[in-house]
Each structure stands twice: as C-alpha cells, then as structure tokens.
C-alpha cells in the first residue's frame, strides 16, 4: 500500500514539475508555437467529447489489438524457442535476420496487401513489436535455472505440463516487461501509420492540427496520446502487483 501511495505521489509531482516548466517556458517564449498548459487543459475539457475522444478510441483500439496479437504469438514462439533447442536453432537465424530490418519501410507493401484501414495499422504494430517480444521471452525461458525442472522430470511430467506449471508462471515478469516495451514502440508506430489513409486516430489528429496551424489542438492531441501511454503503463503495474507481489 505504501509503495502504491509513493507511486501516486511521484506521478503527481512529475505532472506538477512538467506543467510548471512548460508554463515558465510559455511565459518566456510568448509564441503561439508553445501555448501555456492551462490553455491546453482548457481545450481538452471543452473539446474532448466532441472532437478528441473518437480519435483516442480508434488509436487505443489499434494499440490493444496489435499488442494482443504480438504478445500471443510472441510468447508462443518465445517459449518454444527457449525450451526446445531444436526449434531455437531453426528459428533464431530467421528472427535475427528479420529483427534489424526497419519495419516501417514495409508500410507501403503492407498497405498494398491489407488496404488503408485498421488492419494495416494493427499489423504494423504487430510486425514491429513481435520480434522484440520473441527475443525477450526466449531469453526469459532460458534464464530459468535447470534445477527448477528436476522435480517435474522426476514425477514424469509431460513437456506441456512443464510449460504450464513452471515456464509460464516463471516468465510472467518478462511478459510484462515485453508489454511495457511494446506500448512505447506501438504508440510511436501508430503515430506514423495514422497519417496514411485514415480520418481517425491521434496521429491523424495531431498532424491535421499542425497543418491547420492550430497549435492548441496539436498539443492537446500530444497530451492525450501521452495519457493513453501512461494509463496502459499503470495498468501493467497493477497487473504486476497482482501477479508478482514479490517485485
């Protein structure tokens, strides 16, 4: 309970510090390029339901669906590669070859295959976060001490039982870490992809506001996108406190 209270206090202090520095910079620069945070907050309160909410919901849906897809398949492949050496020896060269490729360069091909709708945005999030999740989960499985498996071996447990009873519970912290990394990456990817073939999404909203020289709306969009990321991070922290109370 005390740790949670400290986290809440730290969040509040961080927001106060950021907004104070922002307010001071706005007062010094005195330019429409950097409006004071009070105007941003006021604009969000006034226009969130009528203008911003629909963009935020579309972006949140794409992030969650992309992360669910990449986490599901990434965890599956990571566990198989971490536990079965033969599978690891076959798949590791493929993962290592594809991991460094700048996936965002594949966006034109993905748009040709999947069109300009949500599927392209979701697939791009999956494509970029999948490989880092696979590598992280595989390493988490490999880091489980070998002696942990001995009691299960001694009672004749099957490989599926070992995965269910030892590996999956043991890699929960790694899964949550992968989610944290994936959240930041997916938001960055989404901002870029939402500028192509869509009328909804925070990326579109921010760039459209910028092109209309509406800096207050632009900063409002950036702030909401940051809040989406913050809420997702807090949700992961809550899940971790439930599943990994020792951490």
N, C-alpha and C positions, 0 to 999 in steps of 0.2 A: 504493500500500500504506500509506503514511504517513497519507494522508487518511482511509482506512478505519479505521486504528487510532485516529485522533483522534476520529472519529465514535463509535466504540465506547466510548472513554473518556468522551466527553461524555454519552452515554446513561447510563453507569454513574453518573457524577457527578450527573446530573439526578435519577436514581432515588434516590440516597442523600440528596440535598437535600430532595426531596419527602417521603420517608418520615421524615426527621429532623424536619422541620417538623410533619408530621402527628402524629408521636409526641409532640412537645412540646405541641401543641395538645390532644391527647387527655389528657395528664397534667394540663394546666391546667384544662380544662373538666370532666373527670371525669364524663361523661354518657354513657349508652348510645347517644345520638344520634350521638356521634363516637367509636366504638371505636378503640383503637390499631391501627396497621397490622399489628403482629405477630399479632393475633387474626384479621385478615382473611386474611393469608397462610396461617396455620394452617388456617383454614376451607376455603380453596381447595384446599389439599393433600389435606385429608380428604374433601371432598365434590365435587371437580371431576368425577371419573369417574362418580359415581353420580347427581349432580343437575345440575351446571352444563354439562357437556360437550354434552349433547343440545341445550340452548338455544343454546350458542355455535355449534354446527354449523349449526343452522337459520338463525341470523342471518347467518353467514358466507356460506352458500349464496345467500341473498336479496341480499346486498350484491354479490357477484360477478356473479350473473346480471343484476341491474339495471344494473350498471356496464358489463358487456359489451354489453348491448343499447343503452344510451345512447351508449357510445363508438363502436360500429359505425355506427349511424345518424347520430350527431352528426358524426363525422369525414366521412362521405359527404356530408352536406348542407353542412358547413363548407367542404370542398374545392370543391364545385360552386359555392357562393356566392362563394368567394374568387377563383376562377379565371374564372368566366363572369359577366360584368357583367349580362347579361340575366336570368340566374337570380337573381342577387343583388337586382336591382331589383324582382323579383316577390316573392321570399320574405322579404326584410328587413322590409317592413311587417308581415307576418304574425308573424315572430319577435319584433319589437319590441312588437307588440300583446299577445302571449301571455306574453312573458317576465316582466313585472311582476306578473302575476296570482298571488296566493298559492295555489299548487297544493294545499297541504294542505287548503284549503277544499273541494276537489273530492273529498276522500276518501269522503264518503257516496255520491256518484254513482258513483265507481269501484267501491265495494263492491257497489252495486246491479247494475253491469254484470258484474263479474268474480267476485262472491261474496266469501266471507270467507277464502279460502285463500291460498296463497303468491302466486298470480298478482296479487292486489291489492297486496301489499307490493312485489313486483318492479316492477309497473307504476308505482307511486308514486315509487319511486327513479328509474326511467327518466324519468318526467314532469318531475321537479324538476331532474335533472342534465342532461337533453338540451339545453335551451336555452342554458345557460352553456357547454356543450361546443361547440355550433354556433358561437356568437359568438366564442369563443376561437380555434377552428380557422380560421374565416373570416378573422379578423384576422391570424393567423399566415401564411396563404397570401398575403394582401395585402401583408404586410411583406417578402416575398421580393423582392429587387431585380430590376427588369425586365431588366437586362443579363444576368442569370443564364440567362435563357431564349434569348438570341440564338444561341448555338452550336447549340441543338436546332432552332431555326427554320431556321437556315442549311442544315442537312442534311435538311430536310423531314420532321422528326419529327411524328407524329400527336399529337393532344391527349392521348390515352390514354398514349402513351409519355412525354410531358412530365410528366403527373401521376405516372406510375410512377417515372421517373428523377430528377425534380427536386423536385416538390412534396411527395410522401410522405416522402422522406428529410429534406427541409428542415423539415417540421413535427413531427418526432419529439419535440423538446423541448416543443413546445406540447401535443402529445397527452399527454405525461407530466405536464405541469402541470395539464391538464384532469382527469387521473385523480386527482391529489392533491386538487384542489378537490372533485371528485366523491366521494371517500372520506369526507371530513368531512361533506359535505352528506347523503350517503346514510345514514350512521350516525345522524345527527340525525333524519332522516325515519323510518328504521326503528324507532327507539325509540318514536316516537309511534304508528306504524301497528301495531306488535306488541301494542298494548293493546286491539285490537279483533279479535274473532273468532279467537283463536288460543290455544293452550296451550303453545306452544313459541316460544322466542326470548328474547334478552336483555332486550328491552323489557318483555315479559310477566314475566320472572323478577324483574326489579328492582322493578316496581310491585307484584307479588304479595308479594314480601318486605316491601316498605314497608307494605302494608295489613295484613300479619300481624305488624307491629312487630318484624320480625326484621332489625335494622339490620346485623348482621354479614353476613348473606346479601345484603342490599341493596348494601352497599359491595363485596362480593365480585363481584357482577354488574357494577357500575360499573367495577371494576378490570379485569375480563375484557374488557368492551366496549372499554376504552381499549387493552388489549393487542392486540385484534383490529385496531384502527385503526393502532397502532404497527407491527405486523407487515406490514400492507398498505403503509404508507409506506416501510418498509425495503425491501420487495420492489420498489417503484417506484424507489428509489435504486439498487438492484442492477441493475435493467434499464437505468437511465440510465447507469450506469458502463460497461455493456457496449455500448450503442447510441450513447452520446455521450461517449466518453472524454476529449474536449477540455474538457468542462464541469467 
